[in-house]
Amino acid sequence: MPTLMKSTEKLVAATERLLQEYQMERAARKTDVEHAQAKINELEAQLLSAQKELKQMEEQMEKKIEEHRASAVSIPNPPIQSHDTATLSADQIDALVEEIDSCLSCLNLQTN
């Protein structure tokens, strides 16, 4: 009978030790799962933030593209010159033509 008692006590002690090890392992797994979930939540928040930032950048780029398109399409009309300005420009052109002609004449005389 004492042998049976000792065997039973050893069996109870081994069972308690296994139960404690199981509980420790379970607690460690629970901690790992909690850390993994926290990391997942953090990464999801970063992803949402990056997506929001990307969307803002895309909207800014679209605005800039629209501004460039609008500026390219709306070319302002050239200013209308008055007759005095046109005449003055014509007089200046005539003077330049005369100056060029005289230079050409001088060159022709020198080459002959």
C-alpha positions as CSV (number, residue, x, y, z in Angstrom):
1,M,0.0,0.0,0.0
2,P,2.8,2.5,0.7
3,T,4.2,1.9,-2.8
4,L,0.8,2.7,-4.3
5,M,0.6,5.9,-2.2
6,K,4.1,6.9,-3.3
7,S,3.3,6.2,-7.0
8,T,0.1,8.2,-6.7
9,E,1.9,11.2,-5.1
10,K,4.5,11.1,-7.8
11,L,1.8,10.9,-10.5
12,V,0.0,13.9,-8.8
13,A,3.3,15.9,-8.7
14,A,4.1,15.1,-12.3
15,T,0.6,16.1,-13.4
16,E,0.8,19.4,-11.4
17,R,4.2,20.1,-13.0
18,L,2.8,19.4,-16.5
19,L,-0.2,21.6,-15.8
20,Q,2.0,24.5,-14.7
21,E,4.2,24.1,-17.8
22,Y,1.1,24.1,-20.0
23,Q,-0.2,27.2,-18.2
24,M,3.1,29.0,-18.7
25,E,3.2,28.0,-22.3
26,R,-0.4,29.2,-22.8
27,A,0.4,32.5,-21.2
28,A,3.5,32.9,-23.4
29,R,1.4,32.2,-26.5
30,K,-1.2,34.7,-25.4
31,T,1.4,37.3,-24.9
32,D,2.9,36.6,-28.4
33,V,-0.6,36.8,-29.9
34,E,-1.2,40.2,-28.2
35,H,2.2,41.5,-29.4
36,A,1.4,40.3,-32.9
37,Q,-2.0,41.9,-32.9
38,A,-0.5,45.2,-31.6
39,K,2.0,45.1,-34.4
40,I,-0.7,44.4,-36.9
41,N,-2.8,47.3,-35.6
42,E,0.3,49.6,-35.8
43,L,1.1,48.6,-39.4
44,E,-2.6,49.0,-40.4
45,A,-2.5,52.5,-39.0
46,Q,0.7,53.3,-40.9
47,L,-0.9,51.9,-44.1
48,L,-4.0,54.0,-43.7
49,S,-1.8,57.1,-43.0
50,A,0.3,56.4,-46.1
51,Q,-2.8,55.8,-48.2
52,K,-4.3,59.1,-47.0
53,E,-1.0,60.9,-47.7
54,L,-0.8,59.3,-51.2
55,K,-4.4,60.4,-52.0
56,Q,-3.5,64.0,-50.9
57,M,-0.5,64.0,-53.1
58,E,-2.5,62.6,-56.1
59,E,-5.1,65.4,-55.6
60,Q,-2.3,68.0,-55.5
61,M,-0.8,66.6,-58.7
62,E,-4.2,66.6,-60.4
63,K,-4.7,70.3,-59.4
64,K,-1.3,71.2,-60.8
65,I,-2.0,69.3,-64.0
66,E,-5.3,71.1,-64.3
67,E,-3.6,74.5,-63.7
68,H,-1.0,73.7,-66.4
69,R,-3.7,72.6,-68.8
70,A,-5.7,75.8,-68.1
71,S,-2.7,78.0,-68.5
72,A,-1.8,76.3,-71.8
73,V,-5.3,76.6,-73.2
74,S,-5.9,80.2,-72.2
75,I,-3.2,82.0,-74.2
76,P,-3.9,85.7,-73.8
77,N,-4.5,87.7,-77.0
78,P,-1.6,89.9,-78.1
79,P,-1.9,93.5,-77.2
80,I,-3.4,95.7,-79.9
81,Q,-0.9,98.2,-81.2
82,S,-2.0,101.7,-81.9
83,H,-1.3,103.2,-85.3
84,D,1.4,105.4,-83.8
85,T,3.2,102.4,-82.4
86,A,2.9,100.5,-85.6
87,T,4.2,103.5,-87.6
88,L,7.1,104.0,-85.2
89,S,8.0,100.3,-85.6
90,A,7.8,100.6,-89.4
91,D,10.1,103.7,-89.3
92,Q,12.6,101.8,-87.2
93,I,12.4,98.8,-89.6
94,D,13.0,101.1,-92.6
95,A,16.0,102.6,-90.9
96,L,17.5,99.2,-90.1
97,V,17.0,98.1,-93.8
98,E,18.8,101.2,-95.0
99,E,21.6,100.6,-92.6
100,I,21.9,97.0,-93.7
101,D,21.9,98.0,-97.4
102,S,24.7,100.5,-96.8
103,C,26.8,97.9,-95.0
104,L,26.2,95.5,-97.9
105,S,27.2,98.1,-100.4
106,C,30.4,98.8,-98.4
107,L,31.2,95.0,-98.4
108,N,30.6,94.8,-102.2
109,L,32.9,97.7,-102.8
110,Q,35.7,96.1,-100.8
111,T,35.4,92.7,-102.5
112,N,35.6,94.2,-106.0
